[in-house]
Amino acid sequence: MPETAAIGGSFPPQVKSFGRAAVLLALLFVVPLFRLAVFAAASDLHSYILLIPALCLYLAWLEKPRLSLTLTTPAMRTGLVFVAGGLAMTVWHWCAPAHPGADSLAQIMAAFVLFLAGAGFMILGGGLMRQLAFPFGLLVFMVPMPDVLRDGIETGLQQGSAMVAGWMFAASDLPVLQDDLTFKLPGISLRVAPECSGIHSTMVLFITSLVAGKFFLQQPWKRAVLCLAVIPLALARNAFRIFVLGELCVHIGPGMIDSPIHRHGGPLFFVLSLVPFLLLLYVLGKYWRPVPGASENLYE
């Protein structure tokens, strides 16, 4: 008879085999992985990448008691599709014209993630991979954002933040003339630069919304609402920072443009954006009740 017990204290052979395959794959990609770590540590945008492997391992560990030993039939066809994708990305990386920085790392790290997923399907099986879909899916954030995608998101956040900041200035008694991304205030002009887009904070909040939704919200639509709410929260956070800076420059002095609240105030405004985020999470989860007979695992 098939064994129906969940994976308990010891790992089954399939998990151990996947662990060895993952270590071997990491050794094969040790140079790109080292380059990625150095790049992420020095990047204002991609520093969150350093936390992704540990986060994925922790989330997979939380699923360990729920993993079924009956779901380990290898999914060779699906695995080969991912491996083929990894090979294609590797060939593209080596044959395409060299792109320094994020673009080059995005290609080779996409190959690494695809190879890892392929190994998962071929060794762990489709059933276990479905149970581990969330931690495996988060591995996509190990892939640095290509420049074209980064530029597009930055531009959208710039334009949106300037628009919302314009509404805030219009609601105040401060005279202001807005010209696209520039705000002409008494004694000073402020321009919303790409560095003011808050793309790093937005990415961190988006990843947080994914994890929080998985833990605390059962219905997929609630998780989707929480993730989508990151966009208006990001625009409101950036706009409020612009508005506060403008008020300080007018009422205290133009020197506030070089103050810590401008140069190093990002974490403060990020923390402030967590207040409405947590309030929304509370409201979405307030009326949730476990369905009788459903899994007791909050992570599920």
C-alpha positions as CSV (number, residue, x, y, z in Angstrom):
1,M,0.0,0.0,0.0
2,P,1.3,3.5,-0.7
3,E,2.7,5.4,2.2
4,T,0.6,8.4,3.2
5,A,2.6,9.8,6.1
6,A,3.9,13.2,5.9
7,I,7.6,13.9,6.0
8,G,8.6,14.0,9.6
9,G,11.9,14.3,11.4
10,S,14.2,12.7,8.8
11,F,14.3,13.6,5.1
12,P,13.3,11.0,2.6
13,P,15.8,9.9,-0.1
14,Q,14.2,12.2,-2.8
15,V,14.8,15.3,-0.7
16,K,18.3,14.3,0.1
17,S,19.0,13.7,-3.6
18,F,17.6,17.1,-4.4
19,G,19.8,18.7,-1.8
20,R,22.9,17.1,-3.3
21,A,21.8,18.2,-6.8
22,A,21.2,21.8,-5.5
23,V,24.7,21.8,-3.9
24,L,26.2,20.5,-7.1
25,L,24.4,23.2,-9.2
26,A,25.5,25.9,-6.8
27,L,29.1,24.7,-7.2
28,L,28.7,24.9,-11.0
29,F,27.4,28.4,-10.7
30,V,29.7,29.5,-7.9
31,V,31.3,32.3,-9.9
32,P,28.0,33.9,-11.0
33,L,26.6,33.4,-7.5
34,F,29.6,35.2,-6.0
35,R,29.3,38.0,-8.6
36,L,25.6,38.3,-7.7
37,A,26.4,38.6,-4.0
38,V,29.0,41.3,-4.6
39,F,26.6,43.1,-7.0
40,A,23.7,42.9,-4.6
41,A,25.7,44.1,-1.6
42,A,26.8,47.2,-3.5
43,S,23.4,47.9,-5.1
44,D,20.8,50.3,-3.6
45,L,18.1,48.5,-5.6
46,H,19.1,44.8,-5.4
47,S,20.3,44.4,-1.8
48,Y,17.1,42.4,-1.0
49,I,18.6,39.5,-3.2
50,L,20.9,38.6,-0.4
51,L,18.0,37.6,1.8
52,I,16.0,35.6,-0.8
53,P,17.8,32.2,-0.5
54,A,17.5,32.2,3.3
55,L,13.9,33.2,3.1
56,C,13.1,30.5,0.6
57,L,14.8,27.8,2.7
58,Y,13.0,28.9,5.8
59,L,9.6,28.8,4.0
60,A,10.3,25.4,2.6
61,W,11.4,24.2,6.1
62,L,8.0,25.4,7.4
63,E,6.3,23.1,4.9
64,K,8.3,20.1,5.9
65,P,5.7,18.5,8.3
66,R,3.0,18.8,5.5
67,L,5.0,17.3,2.6
68,S,3.4,14.0,1.6
69,L,5.6,11.0,0.8
70,T,3.1,9.9,-1.8
71,L,3.7,12.9,-4.1
72,T,7.3,12.1,-5.1
73,T,6.7,10.6,-8.6
74,P,9.3,12.3,-10.9
75,A,7.8,14.8,-13.4
76,M,10.5,14.2,-16.0
77,R,8.7,16.1,-18.9
78,T,8.1,19.2,-16.8
79,G,11.6,19.1,-15.4
80,L,13.1,18.8,-18.9
81,V,11.1,21.9,-20.0
82,F,12.7,23.9,-17.2
83,V,16.2,22.4,-17.9
84,A,15.7,23.4,-21.6
85,G,14.8,26.9,-20.5
86,G,18.0,27.0,-18.4
87,L,20.1,25.8,-21.3
88,A,18.6,28.4,-23.6
89,M,19.3,31.2,-21.0
90,T,22.9,29.9,-20.7
91,V,23.4,29.9,-24.4
92,W,21.9,33.4,-24.7
93,H,24.2,34.6,-21.9
94,W,27.4,33.3,-23.6
95,C,26.4,34.1,-27.2
96,A,24.6,37.4,-26.9
97,P,26.6,40.7,-26.8
98,A,28.0,41.3,-23.3
99,H,25.8,43.4,-21.1
100,P,27.5,44.6,-17.9
101,G,25.9,44.7,-14.5
102,A,22.3,43.6,-13.9
103,D,21.5,42.4,-17.5
104,S,24.4,39.9,-17.6
105,L,23.6,38.6,-14.1
106,A,19.9,38.4,-14.9
107,Q,20.5,36.1,-17.8
108,I,22.8,33.6,-15.9
109,M,20.8,33.7,-12.7
110,A,17.6,33.0,-14.6
111,A,19.4,30.0,-16.0
112,F,20.3,28.9,-12.4
113,V,16.8,29.2,-11.1
114,L,15.4,27.3,-14.1
115,F,17.9,24.5,-13.6
116,L,17.1,24.3,-9.9
117,A,13.3,24.1,-10.7
118,G,14.0,21.4,-13.3
119,A,15.9,19.4,-10.8
120,G,13.1,19.8,-8.4
121,F,10.5,18.4,-10.8
122,M,12.7,15.5,-11.9
123,I,13.8,14.5,-8.4
124,L,11.1,15.6,-6.0
125,G,8.1,15.2,-8.4
126,G,5.3,17.4,-9.5
127,G,3.3,16.8,-6.3
128,L,6.0,18.0,-3.9
129,M,6.8,20.9,-6.2
130,R,3.2,22.0,-6.1
131,Q,3.4,22.0,-2.3
132,L,6.7,23.9,-2.4
133,A,5.6,26.2,-5.2
134,F,5.7,29.4,-3.1
135,P,9.3,29.1,-1.8
136,F,10.4,28.0,-5.2
137,G,8.5,30.8,-6.9
138,L,10.2,33.4,-4.6
139,L,13.5,32.3,-6.1
140,V,12.6,34.5,-9.1
141,F,13.7,37.5,-7.0
142,M,17.2,36.1,-7.1
143,V,17.3,37.3,-10.7
144,P,18.4,40.9,-10.8
145,M,16.0,43.3,-12.5
146,P,17.1,43.9,-16.1
147,D,17.8,47.6,-16.9
148,V,14.8,48.0,-19.3
149,L,12.4,46.7,-16.6
150,R,14.1,48.8,-13.9
151,D,13.9,51.9,-16.0
152,G,10.2,51.3,-16.8
153,I,9.3,50.8,-13.2
154,E,11.3,53.8,-12.1
155,T,9.7,56.0,-14.7
156,G,6.2,54.9,-13.6
157,L,6.9,55.5,-10.0
158,Q,8.4,58.9,-10.8
159,Q,5.4,60.0,-12.8
160,G,2.9,58.6,-10.3
161,S,4.7,60.0,-7.3
162,A,4.9,63.5,-8.9
163,M,1.2,63.4,-9.7
164,V,0.2,62.4,-6.1
165,A,2.6,65.0,-4.6
166,G,1.0,67.6,-6.8
167,W,-2.4,66.7,-5.3
168,M,-0.9,67.1,-1.8
169,F,0.6,70.5,-2.6
170,A,-2.7,71.6,-4.1
171,A,-4.5,70.6,-0.9
172,S,-2.1,72.7,1.2
173,D,-1.8,76.5,1.4
174,L,1.7,76.4,-0.2
175,P,2.0,78.2,-3.6
176,V,3.5,75.8,-6.1
177,L,3.8,75.6,-9.9
178,Q,4.2,72.0,-11.2
179,D,6.0,71.4,-14.5
180,D,5.9,67.6,-15.1
181,L,8.4,66.3,-12.5
182,T,9.5,69.7,-11.3
183,F,7.8,71.6,-8.4
184,K,8.6,75.4,-8.3
185,L,8.2,76.4,-4.7
186,P,9.0,79.8,-3.0
187,G,12.7,80.0,-2.9
188,I,13.5,76.6,-4.4
189,S,12.6,74.1,-7.2
190,L,12.3,70.4,-6.6
191,R,12.6,67.7,-9.3
192,V,11.6,64.1,-8.8
193,A,14.7,62.2,-9.9
194,P,14.9,58.5,-10.6
195,E,16.6,58.1,-7.2
196,C,13.4,59.4,-5.6
197,S,11.2,56.7,-7.2
198,G,11.5,54.5,-4.2
199,I,11.9,51.3,-6.3
200,H,13.9,49.5,-3.7
201,S,11.4,50.1,-0.9
202,T,8.6,49.2,-3.3
203,M,10.2,45.8,-4.2
204,V,10.8,45.0,-0.5
205,L,7.2,45.9,0.3
206,F,6.0,43.8,-2.6
207,I,7.9,40.7,-1.4
208,T,6.6,41.4,2.1
209,S,3.0,41.4,0.7
210,L,3.6,38.0,-0.9
211,V,4.9,36.4,2.3
212,A,2.3,38.1,4.5
213,G,-0.6,37.1,2.2
214,K,0.6,33.5,2.1
215,F,0.8,33.3,5.9
216,F,-2.3,35.3,6.9
217,L,-4.8,35.3,4.1
218,Q,-6.6,32.3,2.8
219,Q,-8.5,33.5,-0.2
220,P,-6.4,34.2,-3.4
221,W,-8.4,37.4,-4.1
222,K,-7.3,38.9,-0.7
223,R,-3.7,38.0,-1.4
224,A,-4.0,39.7,-4.8
225,V,-5.6,42.9,-3.2
226,L,-2.7,43.0,-0.7
227,C,-0.1,42.8,-3.4
228,L,-1.8,45.3,-5.7
229,A,-2.1,47.7,-2.8
230,V,1.7,48.1,-2.8
231,I,1.4,50.3,-5.9
232,P,-0.8,53.1,-4.4
233,L,1.1,52.7,-1.1
234,A,4.4,53.3,-2.9
235,L,3.1,56.3,-4.7
236,A,1.6,57.8,-1.5
237,R,4.9,57.2,0.4
238,N,7.0,58.8,-2.3
239,A,4.6,61.7,-2.7
240,F,4.5,62.3,1.0
241,R,8.2,62.4,1.2
242,I,8.3,65.0,-1.6
243,F,5.6,67.0,0.1
244,V,7.4,67.0,3.5
245,L,10.7,68.0,1.9
246,G,9.0,70.8,0.0
247,E,7.4,72.1,3.2
248,L,10.7,71.9,5.1
249,C,12.6,73.8,2.3
250,V,10.0,76.6,2.3
251,H,9.4,77.0,6.0
252,I,12.9,76.2,7.4
253,G,15.2,76.9,4.5
254,P,16.5,75.6,1.1
255,G,19.3,73.8,3.0
256,M,16.9,71.1,4.0
257,I,17.4,69.7,0.5
258,D,20.7,68.4,1.9
259,S,19.3,67.3,5.2
260,P,19.3,63.6,6.5
261,I,15.5,63.5,5.9
262,H,16.2,63.8,2.2
263,R,19.5,61.9,1.9
264,H,18.8,59.1,4.4
265,G,15.0,59.4,5.1
266,G,14.0,56.4,3.0
267,P,13.8,53.9,5.9
268,L,11.7,56.3,7.9
269,F,9.1,56.7,5.2
270,F,9.2,53.0,4.5
271,V,8.3,52.3,8.1
272,L,5.5,54.8,7.8
273,S,4.1,53.0,4.8
274,L,3.9,49.8,6.8
275,V,1.2,51.4,9.0
276,P,-1.5,51.4,6.2
277,F,-0.1,48.1,4.9
278,L,-0.6,46.3,8.2
279,L,-4.0,48.0,8.6
280,L,-5.1,46.6,5.2
281,L,-3.7,43.2,6.1
282,Y,-5.7,43.3,9.4
283,V,-8.9,44.3,7.6
284,L,-8.5,41.6,4.9
285,G,-7.8,38.9,7.5
286,K,-10.3,40.0,10.2
287,Y,-13.2,38.1,9.0
288,W,-11.3,35.0,7.9
289,R,-12.4,31.8,9.6
290,P,-10.8,28.4,9.0
291,V,-13.1,26.2,6.9
292,P,-14.0,23.0,8.8
293,G,-11.8,20.1,7.7
294,A,-9.3,22.4,6.0
295,S,-5.6,22.3,6.8
296,E,-4.6,23.9,10.1
297,N,-1.4,25.1,8.6
298,L,-1.5,28.9,8.5
299,Y,1.2,28.9,5.9
300,E,-1.2,27.1,3.6
